[in-house]
Amino acid sequence: MVIKMVWQKEDKFSYEIFITKYRTIFIFFLILFICLFIRLFCLQIVKGDRYRKISDQQRMHNTYERAPRGIIYSEDNTVLVENKFVFVALFYPFRQGQTLSYKNIEDLNKIFGKDVKFMINMSYKYGKVIKLADNLTLEDMFKIREKKLNLKGISVLRESRRVYCYPEATSHITGYTGEIGADEIEELSRYDYKIGDYIGRGGIEQIYDKYLRGKDGGWQIEMNAMGCQIKEFMYIQPEIGASVYSTINLKLQKVAYEALRGSSTGRGAVIVLDVKTGAVKVLVSCPGFDANKAGTKGFNKYLKDKKLSLFNRTLQALYPPGSVFKIITFVAALELMNVDIEEMVKCDGTFKLGNRNYSCWRRRGHEKVNLFSAMVHSCNVYFYKIGLKLGVKNLSKYAKRFHLGEKMGIDLPNEKKGFVPTPEWKKSKLKMRWLYGDTVILSIGQGALWVTPLQMACMISAVANNGICRKPYIVDRVVSSNGDEMYSHKSDFKERISLSDKTWDFLHKALLEVIENGTGIKSKIPGIKIAGKTGTAQNPQGDDHAWFVSYAPFDNPEIAMAVIIENGGGGGYNAVPIGRKIYETYFNMKSEKSIKQ
């Protein structure tokens, strides 16, 4: 009995040990199962949507078909920029019966005029769609379709290409397009741009890119775990971009470009503004460039061109205004000095200040002139003297009143703001004090004074408007492919330039006389009164620049203009005839329109 009881105790003890181990293992696996359940719950339920999207993104691949960009129109709805469609051949290695025979590849070689065997082998190897040929002719496309049953996996699609209808003449207005660079994609990716996309470079193409670009379409393709494409899943139709309607008068634009190109140097700029609205009717920078060559080897010549064809002189080039600045000096003198407009001042061709002589453009001088005749004949000596009396601070003050030294705010990229010098600037930057000689040359628009042709056009437009300086603009409206208006320009103007009525009246009369009997006489047109000012700006790096700013008709101004010819010499001889051609075209167009009505 005793032995039996011992064994029973040992059996019970072993059983308890077994139960303890069993419970431990059970609890361990239970905890493990609970953790696994929680993890699966988190992955499948809590974060399920997120991982499902990631999985779909890895499984689904988009083969993009680029959307056609929107059309750009002129003022009269003439197409400036459009699209042409070209045919491209793609090879899809995932399609049924995808293997191409040797004969099939030979047929393709004959159609494309090149050996495509290597490209097809690479497509098989990596399981990717590949473009075999670009810019196919209609004949090539029909040849492929004739052999469609044998050419498995070959598809012909349409792609749009940008077409600039008036290369060079409108190049700086429209700009061009180019592929996004690797250095740009990080910033632009947040706006849904991707590698391979084309964006606007310069002009309307750049500023209004978000409207013009459209929405890409293409095939959605399913991929396997190895990254190879299996089948086509869905096709999305590309959506064309919105149409942009500019304010450019195409006929005037072409006349201005041809006139400027035919000038003595063929380099310069022309701006024509509607004085009532600020709309840009003409914007010419010469020489221009052929935007159709963008992205080709032929475009490289513009990058190395010493004439700077890609440089938009209307907004980016900085020139001394020369005698055009006398408008500012003239106004400041009337407003601040209460100058006697009849007082005569002698001009013998030179003005001596200290031990230096400052010359008049007319070597023998103008004899005796007053404020009015000095303006009409652009007498430097008179303005030297009056500029010294005004002082640099007043000259700078009135220059800034006419918005020199600041951007005009046009809806085109890379506008420069120019520069109006002050004694403070010279002291801080050049470590030199301001001299009387600096004031002398500033009074006739020379020295460290820099303006853009656009600023000069806005300045003379403000004069025509008795002080209302309207913000220039080049796009009137943007309309979607559905006909919905996405953008419409709202007229805007900077702070009004406040001058007395007496000053405005006297200035207008002087500018009219400049054309009637003064330095701008070559722009006279019978039956039309034009007011303006010529300028010859000295250029320390070469020949003088020729300026002409004006507005017409005198009694009720409609357009204002600024013309500059780089290294063109005297403004009255070289820039004025270009202005005349533009005015003749404008008023002839106006007469023709009234006759038709």
C-alpha positions as a printed NumPy array, in Angstrom:
array([[  0.   ,   0.   ,   0.   ],
       [  2.731,   2.401,   0.834],
       [  4.544,   1.902,  -2.459],
       [  1.354,   2.41 ,  -4.347],
       [  0.63 ,   5.708,  -2.642],
       [  4.087,   7.034,  -3.476],
       [  3.562,   6.338,  -7.096],
       [  0.208,   8.06 ,  -7.031],
       [  1.806,  11.145,  -5.545],
       [  4.518,  11.173,  -8.184],
       [  1.913,  10.811, -10.903],
       [ -0.051,  13.736,  -9.507],
       [  3.064,  15.872,  -9.254],
       [  4.035,  15.151, -12.879],
       [  0.517,  15.958, -13.949],
       [  0.649,  19.372, -12.247],
       [  3.987,  20.135, -13.916],
       [  2.511,  19.183, -17.271],
       [ -0.562,  21.376, -16.693],
       [  1.644,  24.336, -15.728],
       [  3.746,  23.999, -18.88 ],
       [  0.628,  23.522, -20.943],
       [ -0.941,  26.697, -19.566],
       [  2.262,  28.629, -20.159],
       [  2.457,  27.481, -23.762],
       [ -1.267,  28.14 , -24.23 ],
       [ -0.984,  31.657, -22.809],
       [  2.076,  32.296, -24.984],
       [  0.285,  31.22 , -28.126],
       [ -2.85 ,  33.066, -27.065],
       [ -0.871,  36.294, -26.61 ],
       [  0.882,  35.659, -29.926],
       [ -2.444,  35.097, -31.635],
       [ -3.901,  38.256, -30.068],
       [ -0.894,  40.293, -31.259],
       [ -1.208,  38.786, -34.699],
       [ -4.932,  39.519, -34.716],
       [ -4.337,  43.133, -33.65 ],
       [ -1.672,  43.534, -36.303],
       [ -3.907,  42.076, -39.001],
       [ -6.797,  44.239, -37.817],
       [ -4.572,  47.306, -38.039],
       [ -3.336,  46.399, -41.531],
       [ -6.647,  45.235, -42.956],
       [ -9.147,  47.519, -41.249],
       [ -7.447,  50.585, -39.79 ],
       [ -4.879,  51.096, -42.573],
       [ -6.576,  48.99 , -45.188],
       [ -7.489,  51.821, -47.514],
       [ -3.975,  53.186, -47.495],
       [ -2.298,  49.866, -48.268],
       [ -4.925,  49.054, -50.856],
       [ -4.086,  52.269, -52.659],
       [ -0.37 ,  51.501, -52.46 ],
       [ -1.016,  48.027, -53.817],
       [ -3.136,  49.403, -56.648],
       [ -0.464,  51.953, -57.468],
       [  2.132,  49.198, -57.7  ],
       [ -0.235,  46.962, -59.65 ],
       [ -1.626,  49.676, -61.961],
       [  0.621,  51.705, -64.245],
       [ -0.376,  54.672, -66.396],
       [  0.949,  55.043, -69.937],
       [  0.33 ,  58.731, -70.486],
       [ -0.99 ,  60.272, -73.669],
       [ -0.08 ,  63.944, -73.567],
       [ -3.027,  66.348, -73.639],
       [ -3.067,  68.975, -76.391],
       [ -2.309,  72.425, -75.013],
       [ -4.838,  75.207, -75.38 ],
       [ -4.918,  77.512, -78.398],
       [ -3.576,  81.085, -78.188],
       [ -5.439,  83.735, -80.19 ],
       [ -4.814,  87.335, -81.208],
       [ -7.216,  90.221, -80.635],
       [ -9.255,  89.355, -83.753],
       [ -9.311,  85.607, -82.944],
       [ -6.542,  84.737, -85.375],
       [ -4.654,  81.666, -84.171],
       [ -1.16 ,  82.486, -82.913],
       [ -0.364,  79.076, -81.446],
       [ -2.096,  75.785, -82.175],
       [ -1.417,  72.054, -82.183],
       [ -0.74 ,  69.625, -84.96 ],
       [ -1.187,  65.927, -84.476],
       [  1.523,  63.461, -85.418],
       [  1.368,  59.682, -85.444],
       [  3.639,  57.621, -83.207],
       [  4.108,  53.86 , -83.162],
       [  4.162,  52.039, -79.799],
       [  4.951,  48.416, -79.032],
       [  2.987,  46.707, -76.233],
       [  4.743,  43.444, -75.251],
       [  1.888,  42.322, -72.973],
       [ -0.737,  41.876, -75.687],
       [ -1.978,  38.491, -76.872],
       [  0.164,  36.91 , -79.584],
       [  2.898,  39.417, -78.829],
       [  5.788,  37.533, -80.418],
       [  6.855,  39.105, -83.686],
       [  8.433,  36.979, -86.364],
       [ 11.623,  37.847, -88.193],
       [  9.506,  38.83 , -91.24 ],
       [  7.312,  41.088, -89.095],
       [ 10.386,  42.936, -87.791],
       [ 11.739,  43.274, -91.317],
       [  8.425,  44.821, -92.391],
       [  8.676,  47.318, -89.546],
       [ 12.261,  48.164, -90.481],
       [ 11.136,  49.048, -93.991],
       [  8.241,  51.183, -92.772],
       [ 10.254,  53.122, -90.151],
       [ 13.472,  53.287, -92.154],
       [ 15.509,  51.974, -89.226],
       [ 16.265,  48.74 , -87.362],
       [ 13.817,  48.299, -84.472],
       [ 14.847,  44.757, -83.452],
       [ 16.949,  45.937, -80.509],
       [ 14.141,  48.183, -79.207],
       [ 11.615,  45.328, -79.409],
       [ 13.982,  42.965, -77.585],
       [ 14.399,  45.525, -74.808],
       [ 10.623,  45.844, -74.585],
       [ 10.32 ,  42.048, -74.192],
       [ 13.102,  41.952, -71.622],
       [ 11.705,  44.629, -69.319],
       [  8.018,  44.176, -70.14 ],
       [  7.584,  47.888, -70.898],
       [  5.771,  49.835, -73.595],
       [  8.269,  51.424, -75.958],
       [  7.979,  54.073, -78.688],
       [  9.315,  52.684, -81.95 ],
       [  8.849,  55.711, -84.203],
       [  7.815,  59.354, -84.072],
       [  6.282,  61.692, -86.677],
       [  4.91 ,  58.93 , -88.882],
       [  3.444,  59.936, -92.223],
       [ -0.098,  58.991, -93.192],
       [  1.397,  56.534, -95.672],
       [  3.389,  54.823, -92.892],
       [  0.325,  54.675, -90.669],
       [ -1.756,  52.987, -93.395],
       [  1.034,  50.473, -94.057],
       [  0.982,  49.458, -90.401],
       [ -2.786,  49.151, -90.366],
       [ -2.72 ,  47.032, -93.519],
       [ -0.476,  44.546, -91.71 ],
       [ -2.255,  44.9  , -88.37 ],
       [ -3.153,  41.212, -88.091],
       [  0.486,  40.183, -88.371],
       [  2.027,  43.04 , -86.418],
       [  0.869,  41.963, -82.978],
       [  1.438,  44.472, -80.212],
       [  1.961,  47.463, -82.535],
       [ -0.311,  50.46 , -81.978],
       [ -0.407,  53.811, -83.749],
       [ -1.487,  56.761, -81.594],
       [ -1.842,  60.495, -82.156],
       [  0.296,  62.951, -80.223],
       [  0.027,  66.727, -80.312],
       [  2.902,  69.035, -81.205],
       [  2.953,  72.781, -80.595],
       [  2.81 ,  74.938, -83.746],
       [  3.744,  78.63 , -83.6  ],
       [  2.054,  80.224, -86.591],
       [  4.112,  83.434, -86.705],
       [  7.648,  82.482, -85.672],
       [  9.931,  85.357, -84.701],
       [  7.244,  88.072, -85.013],
       [  5.306,  86.822, -81.957],
       [  7.949,  84.654, -80.296],
       [  8.421,  86.829, -77.208],
       [  4.672,  87.081, -76.708],
       [  3.889,  83.383, -76.925],
       [  7.094,  81.897, -75.552],
       [  7.608,  78.186, -76.174],
       [  7.385,  74.843, -74.359],
       [ 10.057,  72.52 , -73.048],
       [ 10.329,  69.345, -71.016],
       [ 10.534,  69.69 , -67.245],
       [ 14.096,  69.446, -65.983],
       [ 15.24 ,  67.209, -63.168],
       [ 15.991,  70.292, -61.063],
       [ 12.395,  71.542, -61.448],
       [ 10.353,  68.426, -60.779],
       [ 10.7  ,  68.514, -56.99 ],
       [  9.062,  71.939, -56.801],
       [  6.502,  71.368, -59.586],
       [  5.394,  67.888, -58.493],
       [  3.059,  69.443, -55.931],
       [  1.179,  71.001, -58.848],
       [  0.694,  67.554, -60.442],
       [  3.582,  67.885, -62.878],
       [  5.603,  64.76 , -63.558],
       [  8.77 ,  63.707, -65.318],
       [  8.265,  63.956, -69.064],
       [  5.694,  66.758, -68.894],
       [  6.112,  69.87 , -71.02 ],
       [  5.747,  73.321, -69.478],
       [  5.734,  76.869, -70.796],
       [  9.037,  78.678, -71.182],
       [  8.605,  82.417, -71.461],
       [  5.664,  84.491, -72.657],
       [  2.027,  83.468, -72.383],
       [  3.012,  79.79 , -72.442],
       [  4.741,  80.23 , -69.068],
       [  2.443,  82.641, -67.243],
       [ -0.787,  80.889, -68.283],
       [  0.597,  77.343, -68.251],
       [ -1.923,  76.144, -65.653],
       [ -4.74 ,  76.964, -68.082],
       [ -3.02 ,  75.844, -71.269],
       [ -1.634,  72.486, -70.171],
       [ -4.847,  70.411, -70.227],
       [ -5.23 ,  66.987, -68.587],
       [ -3.279,  63.986, -69.81 ],
       [ -5.022,  60.746, -70.67 ],
       [ -3.753,  57.355, -71.771],
       [ -3.923,  53.676, -70.883],
       [ -4.097,  52.297, -67.357],
       [ -2.111,  49.044, -67.386],
       [ -2.034,  46.148, -64.921],
       [  1.379,  44.886, -63.815],
       [  2.429,  41.669, -62.082],
       [  4.638,  41.25 , -59.025],
       [  7.739,  41.176, -61.234],
       [  6.917,  44.617, -62.638],
       [  5.961,  43.312, -66.069],
       [  2.845,  44.607, -67.803],
       [  0.006,  42.115, -68.146],
       [ -2.946,  43.792, -69.859],
       [ -4.659,  47.08 , -70.674],
       [ -7.161,  48.026, -68.008],
       [ -8.741,  51.362, -68.952],
       [ -8.334,  54.198, -71.503],
       [ -8.763,  57.841, -70.424],
       [ -9.325,  60.454, -73.132],
       [ -6.903,  63.434, -72.866],
       [ -8.553,  66.795, -72.228],
       [ -7.374,  69.793, -74.258],
       [ -6.237,  72.884, -72.375],
       [ -8.131,  76.163, -72.204],
       [ -7.954,  78.753, -74.98 ],
       [ -6.158,  82.024, -74.272],
       [ -7.312,  85.218, -75.996],
       [ -4.579,  87.859, -76.147],
       [ -4.869,  91.59 , -76.813],
       [ -2.315,  91.564, -79.654],
       [ -3.247,  93.201, -82.946],
       [ -1.562,  90.77 , -85.317],
       [ -1.386,  93.103, -88.321],
       [  0.248,  95.867, -86.277],
       [  2.555,  93.291, -84.682],
       [  3.826,  92.067, -88.048],
       [  4.269,  95.605, -89.4  ],
       [  6.231,  96.634, -86.302],
       [  8.45 ,  93.552, -86.444],
       [  9.256,  93.958, -90.13 ],
       [  9.96 ,  97.672, -89.679],
       [ 12.274,  97.02 , -86.755],
       [ 14.009,  94.135, -88.495],
       [ 14.626,  96.402, -91.476],
       [ 16.14 ,  99.175, -89.332],
       [ 19.813, 100.102, -89.391],
       [ 20.808,  97.503, -86.769],
       [ 17.802,  95.165, -86.739],
       [ 17.846,  95.175, -82.924],
       [ 15.401,  96.881, -80.61 ],
       [ 11.875,  96.874, -79.271],
       [  8.418,  98.295, -79.902],
       [  5.499,  98.527, -77.451],
       [  2.041,  99.827, -78.378],
       [ -0.599, 100.251, -75.657],
       [ -4.292, 101.03 , -75.675],
       [ -4.284, 104.158, -73.511],
       [ -7.884, 103.622, -72.379],
       [ -7.418, 100.072, -71.077],
       [ -3.706,  99.272, -70.868],
       [ -4.097,  96.408, -73.368],
       [ -0.869,  95.601, -75.222],
       [ -1.503,  95.882, -78.964],
       [  2.102,  95.341, -80.058],
       [  5.03 ,  93.791, -78.229],
       [  8.065,  93.291, -80.441],
       [ 11.589,  92.341, -79.467],
       [ 13.94 ,  92.056, -82.417],
       [ 15.517,  89.78 , -83.41 ],
       [ 13.027,  87.077, -82.515],
       [ 13.348,  83.304, -82.629],
       [ 11.509,  80.339, -84.109],
       [  9.697,  78.661, -81.214],
       [  8.896,  75.696, -83.477],
       [ 12.55 ,  74.66 , -83.168],
       [ 12.385,  74.376, -79.356],
       [ 13.697,  71.009, -78.239],
       [ 15.646,  70.449, -81.461],
       [ 19.285,  70.931, -82.391],
       [ 18.228,  73.923, -84.491],
       [ 17.289,  75.771, -81.295],
       [ 20.868,  75.694, -80.017],
       [ 21.889,  78.496, -82.373],
       [ 19.677,  80.877, -80.414],
       [ 21.445,  79.972, -77.177],
       [ 24.76 ,  81.062, -78.671],
       [ 23.403,  83.98 , -80.703],
       [ 25.348,  87.187, -80.032],
       [ 22.281,  89.187, -81.036],
       [ 20.448,  87.669, -78.024],
       [ 17.378,  86.486, -79.908],
       [ 15.895,  84.83 , -76.804],
       [ 16.263,  88.042, -74.776],
       [ 12.963,  89.921, -74.478],
       [ 14.118,  93.5  , -74.885],
       [ 10.669,  94.972, -74.223],
       [ 10.726,  93.885, -70.569],
       [ 14.257,  92.833, -69.726],
       [ 16.589,  95.214, -71.541],
       [ 17.677,  98.305, -69.628],
       [ 18.594, 101.476, -71.51 ],
       [ 19.219, 105.116, -70.597],
       [ 16.111, 107.032, -71.771],
       [ 18.087, 109.951, -73.18 ],
       [ 16.06 , 113.001, -74.153],
       [ 12.756, 111.197, -73.583],
       [ 13.458, 111.869, -69.904],
       [ 13.117, 115.587, -70.619],
       [  9.379, 115.032, -70.206],
       [ 10.077, 114.398, -66.496],
       [ 12.37 , 117.416, -66.18 ],
       [  9.83 , 119.571, -68.041],
       [  6.99 , 118.548, -65.694],
       [  9.077, 118.981, -62.534],
       [ 10.112, 122.483, -63.6  ],
       [  6.507, 123.576, -64.192],
       [  5.246, 122.069, -60.947],
       [  8.049, 123.117, -58.578],
       [  9.74 , 126.198, -59.982],
       [  6.802, 128.128, -61.34 ],
       [  9.141, 128.716, -64.269],
       [  8.591, 131.664, -66.603],
       [  7.722, 129.838, -69.799],
       [  8.594, 132.886, -71.901],
       [ 12.046, 133.455, -70.398],
       [ 14.723, 132.964, -73.072],
       [ 17.957, 131.118, -72.386],
       [ 20.962, 131.235, -74.68 ],
       [ 22.295, 127.961, -76.123],
       [ 25.614, 128.209, -77.963],
       [ 26.104, 124.437, -78.09 ],
       [ 27.954, 123.961, -74.782],
       [ 27.373, 124.342, -71.061],
       [ 30.337, 124.793, -68.766],
       [ 30.264, 123.485, -65.216],
       [ 33.494, 123.866, -63.293],
       [ 36.268, 122.735, -65.619],
       [ 34.036, 120.516, -67.763],
       [ 31.954, 121.31 , -70.831],
       [ 28.626, 119.561, -71.521],
       [ 27.519, 119.717, -75.122],
       [ 24.195, 120.097, -76.856],
       [ 23.302, 117.584, -79.575],
       [ 23.276, 120.494, -82.005],
       [ 26.877, 121.639, -82.06 ],
       [ 26.195, 125.22 , -83.121],
       [ 23.481, 125.5  , -80.5  ],
       [ 19.858, 126.635, -80.633],
       [ 20.568, 130.325, -80.005],
       [ 17.784, 131.501, -77.658],
       [ 15.148, 129.077, -76.385],
       [ 12.457, 129.031, -73.727],
       [ 10.935, 125.999, -71.984],
       [  8.526, 125.308, -74.856],
       [ 11.018, 125.614, -77.734],
       [ 13.693, 123.772, -75.727],
       [ 11.307, 120.834, -75.499],
       [ 10.326, 121.007, -79.175],
       [ 13.93 , 121.061, -80.394],
       [ 15.306, 118.976, -77.495],
       [ 17.885, 121.553, -76.396],
       [ 20.286, 119.951, -73.92 ],
       [ 21.768, 123.195, -72.618],
       [ 18.389, 124.528, -71.48 ],
       [ 17.63 , 121.304, -69.608],
       [ 21.118, 121.201, -68.068],
       [ 20.464, 124.565, -66.471],
       [ 16.932, 123.838, -65.363],
       [ 17.987, 120.428, -64.024],
       [ 20.619, 122.043, -61.8  ],
       [ 18.   , 124.396, -60.392],
       [ 15.628, 121.514, -59.675],
       [ 18.26 , 119.34 , -58.043],
       [ 18.664, 115.573, -58.037],
       [ 16.048, 114.901, -55.36 ],
       [ 13.278, 116.559, -57.326],
       [ 14.314, 114.859, -60.556],
       [ 14.314, 111.458, -58.838],
       [ 11.019, 112.234, -57.116],
       [  9.205, 112.993, -60.37 ],
       [ 10.831, 110.072, -62.163],
       [  9.355, 107.785, -59.517],
       [  5.99 , 109.539, -59.786],
       [  5.904, 108.281, -63.357],
       [  6.724, 104.795, -61.992],
       [ 10.265, 104.635, -63.306],
       [ 12.401, 102.277, -61.263],
       [  9.543,  99.831, -60.646],
       [  7.862,  96.983, -62.478],
       [  4.753,  97.773, -64.5  ],
       [  3.166,  94.429, -63.582],
       [  2.531,  93.059, -67.075],
       [  1.401,  89.423, -67.251],
       [  4.635,  88.219, -68.849],
       [  7.677,  86.764, -67.063],
       [ 11.046,  88.278, -66.129],
       [ 10.167,  91.971, -66.222],
       [ 12.962,  94.233, -64.963],
       [ 12.235,  97.286, -62.835],
       [ 14.975,  99.617, -64.036],
       [ 16.762, 102.097, -61.786],
       [ 16.559, 105.746, -60.746],
       [ 19.81 , 106.98 , -59.105],
       [ 19.968, 109.007, -55.893],
       [ 22.83 , 110.545, -53.855],
       [ 22.257, 107.899, -51.162],
       [ 22.698, 105.104, -53.701],
       [ 25.946, 106.564, -55.031],
       [ 27.363, 107.008, -51.565],
       [ 26.504, 103.486, -50.372],
       [ 27.318, 101.559, -53.545],
       [ 30.093, 103.55 , -55.204],
       [ 31.491, 105.195, -52.061],
       [ 31.351, 108.535, -53.841],
       [ 29.413, 111.697, -53.249],
       [ 26.868, 113.031, -55.713],
       [ 28.237, 115.774, -57.965],
       [ 26.535, 118.608, -59.818],
       [ 27.703, 116.944, -63.011],
       [ 25.601, 113.886, -62.108],
       [ 22.538, 116.112, -61.878],
       [ 23.362, 117.75 , -65.209],
       [ 23.393, 114.458, -67.13 ],
       [ 20.422, 113.064, -65.183],
       [ 18.298, 116.007, -66.356],
       [ 18.61 , 114.759, -69.964],
       [ 18.184, 111.062, -69.135],
       [ 21.795, 109.925, -68.945],
       [ 24.033, 108.557, -66.214],
       [ 23.001, 105.663, -63.988],
       [ 19.354, 105.935, -65.057],
       [ 17.93 , 102.75 , -66.575],
       [ 14.494, 102.086, -68.04 ],
       [ 12.743,  99.382, -70.048],
       [ 10.813, 100.064, -73.28 ],
       [  7.653,  98.978, -71.433],
       [  8.205, 101.671, -68.789],
       [  8.594, 104.283, -71.496],
       [  5.369, 103.124, -73.173],
       [  3.528, 103.288, -69.844],
       [  4.98 , 106.727, -69.126],
       [  3.806, 108.228, -72.419],
       [  0.459, 106.461, -72.037],
       [  0.06 , 108.14 , -68.628],
       [  0.847, 111.496, -70.253],
       [ -1.841, 110.859, -72.882],
       [ -4.266, 110.009, -70.052],
       [ -3.45 , 113.113, -67.976],
       [ -1.84 , 111.034, -65.27 ],
       [ -3.755, 107.744, -65.355],
       [ -1.139, 105.016, -65.655],
       [ -2.972, 101.806, -66.467],
       [ -1.448,  98.434, -65.708],
       [ -0.432,  96.838, -69.027],
       [ -1.799,  93.386, -69.83 ],
       [ -1.567,  90.982, -72.749],
       [ -4.275,  88.373, -72.029],
       [ -7.901,  89.439, -72.074],
       [ -9.613,  86.162, -71.145],
       [ -9.206,  82.393, -70.847],
       [-11.982,  80.032, -71.957],
       [-12.16 ,  76.305, -71.19 ],
       [-12.846,  73.623, -73.812],
       [-16.432,  73.589, -72.519],
       [-16.852,  77.305, -73.204],
       [-16.648,  78.377, -69.549],
       [-14.734,  81.585, -68.851],
       [-11.936,  80.685, -66.441],
       [-10.247,  84.091, -66.333],
       [-11.144,  87.623, -67.403],
       [ -8.892,  90.654, -67.102],
       [-10.12 ,  93.42 , -64.848],
       [ -8.834,  96.902, -65.628],
       [ -6.34 ,  98.171, -63.11 ],
       [ -4.153, 101.248, -62.772],
       [ -1.447, 102.483, -60.496],
       [ -1.724, 105.62 , -58.374],
       [ -2.758, 108.58 , -60.533],
       [  0.005, 111.067, -61.311],
       [ -1.282, 114.319, -59.894],
       [ -0.251, 117.446, -61.832],
       [ -1.966, 120.762, -62.401],
       [ -4.188, 121.179, -65.455],
       [ -1.874, 123.961, -66.599],
       [  1.093, 121.581, -66.588],
       [ -0.759, 118.88 , -68.512],
       [ -2.015, 121.339, -71.143],
       [  1.373, 122.899, -71.683],
       [  3.062, 119.483, -71.893],
       [  0.567, 118.24 , -74.493],
       [  1.079, 121.33 , -76.638],
       [  4.854, 120.965, -76.474],
       [  4.717, 117.273, -77.433],
       [  2.386, 118.072, -80.325],
       [  4.799, 120.718, -81.579],
       [  7.679, 118.185, -81.374],
       [  5.933, 116.27 , -84.156],
       [  4.592, 119.254, -86.072],
       [  7.796, 121.288, -86.269],
       [ 10.406, 119.686, -84.047],
       [ 12.662, 116.624, -83.855],
       [  9.787, 114.208, -84.543],
       [  8.6  , 115.816, -87.756],
       [  9.286, 112.677, -89.809],
       [  6.334, 110.981, -88.126],
       [  3.795, 113.535, -89.369],
       [  0.785, 112.   , -91.107],
       [ -1.65 , 114.26 , -93.015],
       [ -4.966, 114.592, -91.214],
       [ -3.738, 112.963, -87.988],
       [ -2.254, 114.806, -85.049],
       [  0.456, 112.934, -83.155],
       [  2.245, 114.045, -79.998],
       [  5.575, 112.632, -78.886],
       [  9.213, 112.97 , -77.962],
       [ 12.404, 111.731, -79.573],
       [ 15.547, 110.71 , -77.77 ],
       [ 19.162, 109.864, -78.499],
       [ 20.657, 107.961, -75.584],
       [ 24.42 , 107.818, -75.267],
       [ 25.734, 104.295, -74.864],
       [ 29.135, 103.878, -73.168],
       [ 29.497, 100.452, -74.813],
       [ 28.832, 101.487, -78.408],
       [ 26.761, 103.691, -80.678],
       [ 23.847, 105.74 , -79.366],
       [ 20.36 , 104.256, -78.979],
       [ 17.449, 105.813, -80.89 ],
       [ 14.172, 106.486, -78.971],
       [ 10.706, 107.63 , -79.956],
       [  7.688, 107.789, -77.619],
       [  4.317, 109.113, -78.739],
       [  0.524, 108.935, -78.647],
       [ -2.319, 109.606, -81.102],
       [ -4.698, 111.018, -82.039],
       [ -3.799, 114.135, -80.102],
       [ -7.351, 115.313, -79.281],
       [ -8.59 , 111.908, -78.069],
       [ -5.646, 109.531, -77.579],
       [ -6.228, 105.863, -78.424],
       [ -2.775, 104.32 , -78.547],
       [  0.623, 105.128, -77.064],
       [  3.928, 103.839, -78.334],
       [  7.576, 103.396, -77.412],
       [ 10.213, 102.535, -80.031],
       [ 13.902, 101.93 , -79.44 ],
       [ 16.596, 100.888, -81.891],
       [ 19.739,  99.593, -80.231],
       [ 22.78 , 101.516, -81.471],
       [ 20.434, 103.202, -83.928],
       [ 21.821, 106.729, -83.591],
       [ 19.456, 109.723, -83.575],
       [ 15.884, 109.033, -82.536],
       [ 14.42 , 111.669, -84.849],
       [ 16.061, 110.07 , -87.887],
       [ 15.826, 106.348, -87.175],
       [ 13.184, 105.507, -84.561],
       [ 10.545, 107.99 , -85.752],
       [  9.979, 106.359, -89.204],
       [  9.131, 103.061, -87.507],
       [  6.523, 104.814, -85.389],
       [  5.082, 106.425, -88.515],
       [  4.625, 103.025, -90.231],
       [  2.746, 101.713, -87.224],
       [  0.489, 104.77 , -87.049],
       [ -0.25 , 104.584, -90.784],
       [ -1.246, 100.933, -90.451],
       [ -3.356, 101.578, -87.368],
       [ -5.352, 104.454, -88.863],
       [ -5.733, 102.702, -92.225],
       [ -7.19 ,  99.697, -90.403],
       [ -9.503, 101.998, -88.505],
       [-10.683, 103.668, -91.744],
       [-11.296, 100.306, -93.428],
       [-13.301,  99.144, -90.445],
       [-15.487, 102.267, -90.441],
       [-16.139, 101.884, -94.202],
       [-17.258,  98.269, -93.757],
       [-19.616,  99.285, -90.986]])
